[in-house]
Amino acid sequence: MKKYGAEFFGTFWLVLGGCGSAVLAAAFPNVGIGLLGVSLAFGLTVLTMAFAIGHISGCHLNPAVSVGLWAGGRFQANQLLPYIIAQVLGAVVAGGVLYVIATGKAGFDVSAGFACNGYGAHSPGGYSLIAALVSEVVMTMMFILVILGSTDKRAPQGLAPVAIGFCLTLIHLISIPVTNTSVNPARSTGVAVFVGDWAVAQLWLFWVAPIIGALLGAAIYRYIGGTED
């Protein structure tokens, strides 16, 4: 239960920190943090939580990461569903806290986006469904590759949180214009449920694509990272 609690609070922090920066600070008059700031915020949430709870739960904070670690032989199948439930619950609670804060400003319109992920008309840059699918699959694939590689017992010890945090930052720098960057089904769900409508209708992509990407990343690392007999 401590592991599940760690995943709950870790994912809570990821969604509150990452999506919160996008909703509250990205375009704040005159001093908005912009795309770079939001990208750093997502990376910093993972970096800080990796040091805080990595030794408790492994700091997955993401159903796709849990699936990828399972496929990579690093995680037990019987813990997969409880981890995913804890992650989604943490994300939804964080979305609720962010909603309460954001609606405290007069004129706030949650339907305008609320840091949700989308494609087509709801892509920040107007990118198509295919573009969004490819982006999410490839970005998640590389994320899992970095996670498995940096946490390998042969890798330099103690630096994995830095590599993983910067990887997530880079992923956001690349793909925010395409989908608002998911690579994390829990993160997508945590804010989509408060928007409903199009955000929930398009949510399927941000479960399917990251999980496909996670499985691909795990398969690639098993091939290139496996020790030769």
C-alpha positions as CSV (number, residue, x, y, z in Angstrom):
1,M,0.0,0.0,0.0
2,K,2.9,2.4,0.6
3,K,4.0,1.9,-3.0
4,Y,0.5,2.7,-4.2
5,G,0.4,5.7,-2.0
6,A,3.7,6.9,-3.4
7,E,2.5,6.5,-6.9
8,F,-0.7,8.4,-6.0
9,F,1.1,11.4,-4.6
10,G,3.9,11.3,-7.2
11,T,1.4,11.4,-10.1
12,F,-0.6,14.1,-8.2
13,W,2.6,16.2,-8.2
14,L,3.3,15.6,-11.9
15,V,-0.2,16.7,-13.0
16,L,-0.4,19.6,-10.6
17,G,3.1,20.8,-11.4
18,G,3.1,20.2,-15.2
19,C,-0.5,21.0,-16.1
20,G,-0.6,23.7,-13.4
21,S,2.2,25.5,-15.0
22,A,0.5,25.3,-18.4
23,V,-2.9,26.5,-17.1
24,L,-1.8,29.1,-14.6
25,A,1.6,30.4,-15.7
26,A,2.3,29.7,-19.4
27,A,0.7,32.9,-20.7
28,F,0.5,35.0,-17.6
29,P,0.6,38.6,-18.6
30,N,4.1,39.9,-19.4
31,V,5.9,37.2,-17.4
32,G,4.5,34.0,-18.8
33,I,6.8,31.0,-18.7
34,G,5.8,29.8,-22.2
35,L,6.5,26.5,-23.9
36,L,10.0,26.2,-22.4
37,G,8.8,26.8,-18.9
38,V,6.0,24.3,-19.1
39,S,8.4,21.7,-20.5
40,L,10.8,22.3,-17.6
41,A,7.9,22.1,-15.2
42,F,7.0,18.6,-16.4
43,G,10.6,17.5,-16.2
44,L,11.1,18.9,-12.8
45,T,8.1,17.1,-11.4
46,V,9.6,13.8,-12.4
47,L,13.1,14.8,-11.3
48,T,11.9,15.8,-7.8
49,M,9.6,12.8,-7.3
50,A,12.3,10.4,-8.5
51,F,14.5,11.5,-5.6
52,A,11.5,11.6,-3.2
53,I,9.8,8.3,-3.9
54,G,12.0,6.4,-6.3
55,H,13.2,4.2,-3.5
56,I,9.6,3.5,-2.4
57,S,7.7,2.7,-5.6
58,G,10.2,3.2,-8.4
59,C,8.5,6.5,-9.3
60,H,6.5,5.4,-12.4
61,L,3.9,8.1,-12.3
62,N,2.6,6.9,-15.6
63,P,0.6,3.8,-16.7
64,A,2.8,3.7,-19.9
65,V,5.9,3.6,-17.8
66,S,4.5,0.8,-15.7
67,V,3.6,-1.2,-18.8
68,G,7.0,-0.5,-20.3
69,L,8.9,-1.6,-17.2
70,W,6.7,-4.8,-17.1
71,A,7.5,-5.5,-20.7
72,G,11.1,-4.8,-20.1
73,G,11.2,-7.4,-17.3
74,R,11.6,-4.8,-14.5
75,F,8.1,-4.9,-12.9
76,Q,5.8,-7.6,-11.7
77,A,2.5,-8.1,-13.6
78,N,0.5,-8.5,-10.4
79,Q,1.3,-4.9,-9.4
80,L,0.5,-3.4,-12.8
81,L,-3.3,-2.7,-12.3
82,P,-2.9,-1.3,-8.7
83,Y,-0.2,1.0,-9.9
84,I,-2.3,2.2,-12.8
85,I,-5.3,2.8,-10.6
86,A,-3.2,4.8,-8.1
87,Q,-1.7,6.9,-10.8
88,V,-5.0,7.7,-12.4
89,L,-6.6,8.6,-9.1
90,G,-3.6,10.8,-8.2
91,A,-4.0,12.6,-11.6
92,V,-7.7,13.1,-11.2
93,V,-7.3,14.6,-7.7
94,A,-4.6,16.9,-9.0
95,G,-6.9,17.9,-11.8
96,G,-9.6,18.7,-9.2
97,V,-7.2,20.9,-7.2
98,L,-6.1,22.7,-10.3
99,Y,-9.7,23.2,-11.3
100,V,-10.5,24.8,-8.0
101,I,-7.5,27.1,-8.2
102,A,-8.0,28.0,-11.9
103,T,-11.7,28.8,-11.5
104,G,-10.9,31.3,-8.8
105,K,-10.1,33.7,-11.5
106,A,-13.0,35.6,-13.1
107,G,-13.6,34.6,-16.7
108,F,-11.7,31.3,-16.6
109,D,-13.1,28.9,-19.2
110,V,-12.3,25.3,-18.6
111,S,-13.5,24.3,-22.1
112,A,-10.7,26.3,-23.6
113,G,-8.3,23.5,-22.9
114,F,-7.3,23.1,-19.3
115,A,-3.9,21.6,-20.5
116,C,-5.7,18.7,-22.2
117,N,-4.2,16.7,-25.0
118,G,-5.8,16.7,-28.4
119,Y,-5.5,16.3,-32.2
120,G,-7.0,18.0,-35.2
121,A,-8.9,21.1,-34.1
122,H,-7.8,20.5,-30.5
123,S,-4.1,20.2,-31.3
124,P,-2.2,23.4,-30.3
125,G,-0.7,23.5,-33.8
126,G,-3.6,21.9,-35.7
127,Y,-1.8,18.6,-36.3
128,S,-3.8,15.6,-37.6
129,L,-4.8,12.4,-35.8
130,I,-2.0,10.5,-37.6
131,A,0.6,13.1,-36.7
132,A,-0.5,12.9,-33.1
133,L,-0.5,9.1,-33.0
134,V,3.1,9.0,-34.4
135,S,4.3,11.7,-32.1
136,E,2.9,10.0,-29.0
137,V,4.1,6.5,-29.9
138,V,7.7,7.7,-30.8
139,M,8.0,10.0,-27.8
140,T,6.9,7.4,-25.4
141,M,9.1,4.8,-27.0
142,M,12.1,7.0,-26.5
143,F,11.0,7.9,-22.9
144,I,10.9,4.2,-22.0
145,L,14.3,3.6,-23.7
146,V,15.9,6.3,-21.6
147,I,14.2,5.0,-18.4
148,L,15.3,1.4,-18.9
149,G,18.8,2.5,-19.9
150,S,19.4,5.0,-17.2
151,T,18.1,2.6,-14.5
152,D,20.1,-0.4,-15.8
153,K,22.5,-1.6,-13.1
154,R,25.3,-1.1,-15.6
155,A,24.5,2.6,-16.0
156,P,26.1,5.3,-13.8
157,Q,24.4,5.1,-10.4
158,G,22.4,7.9,-8.9
159,L,21.9,9.9,-12.1
160,A,18.8,8.2,-13.5
161,P,16.4,10.9,-12.2
162,V,18.4,13.6,-14.0
163,A,18.3,11.7,-17.3
164,I,14.6,10.9,-17.0
165,G,13.6,14.4,-16.0
166,F,15.6,16.0,-18.8
167,C,14.2,13.4,-21.3
168,L,10.6,14.4,-20.3
169,T,11.6,18.1,-20.7
170,L,12.9,17.4,-24.2
171,I,9.8,15.4,-25.2
172,H,7.6,18.4,-24.2
173,L,9.8,20.8,-26.1
174,I,9.3,18.7,-29.2
175,S,5.7,17.7,-29.0
176,I,3.7,20.3,-27.1
177,P,2.7,21.9,-30.5
178,V,1.5,18.6,-31.8
179,T,-0.6,17.1,-28.9
180,N,0.1,19.3,-25.9
181,T,2.3,16.3,-25.0
182,S,0.8,13.3,-23.1
183,V,3.1,10.3,-23.2
184,N,1.2,9.5,-20.0
185,P,-2.4,8.3,-19.9
186,A,-2.9,9.3,-16.3
187,R,-1.8,12.9,-17.0
188,S,-4.3,13.1,-19.9
189,T,-7.1,11.6,-17.9
190,G,-6.6,13.8,-14.9
191,V,-7.5,17.0,-16.7
192,A,-9.8,15.6,-19.5
193,V,-12.5,14.5,-17.0
194,F,-12.9,18.2,-16.0
195,V,-13.4,19.4,-19.5
196,G,-15.5,16.5,-20.8
197,D,-16.8,16.8,-24.3
198,W,-14.0,16.7,-26.9
199,A,-11.3,16.1,-24.3
200,V,-12.9,12.8,-23.2
201,A,-13.8,11.9,-26.8
202,Q,-10.1,12.1,-27.9
203,L,-8.7,10.6,-24.7
204,W,-8.5,7.1,-26.2
205,L,-5.5,8.1,-28.3
206,F,-3.6,9.2,-25.2
207,W,-4.0,5.7,-23.7
208,V,-3.4,3.7,-26.9
209,A,-0.4,5.5,-28.3
210,P,1.7,5.8,-25.1
211,I,1.1,2.1,-24.3
212,I,2.1,1.1,-27.8
213,G,5.2,3.3,-27.6
214,A,6.0,1.8,-24.2
215,L,5.9,-1.7,-25.5
216,L,8.1,-0.7,-28.5
217,G,10.6,1.0,-26.2
218,A,10.8,-2.1,-24.0
219,A,11.3,-4.4,-26.9
220,I,14.1,-2.2,-28.3
221,Y,15.9,-2.0,-25.0
222,R,15.6,-5.7,-24.5
223,Y,17.4,-6.1,-27.8
224,I,20.1,-3.5,-27.6
225,G,20.6,-3.6,-23.8
226,G,20.6,-7.4,-23.4
227,T,23.9,-8.9,-22.3
228,E,25.5,-11.3,-24.7
229,D,26.2,-14.8,-23.5
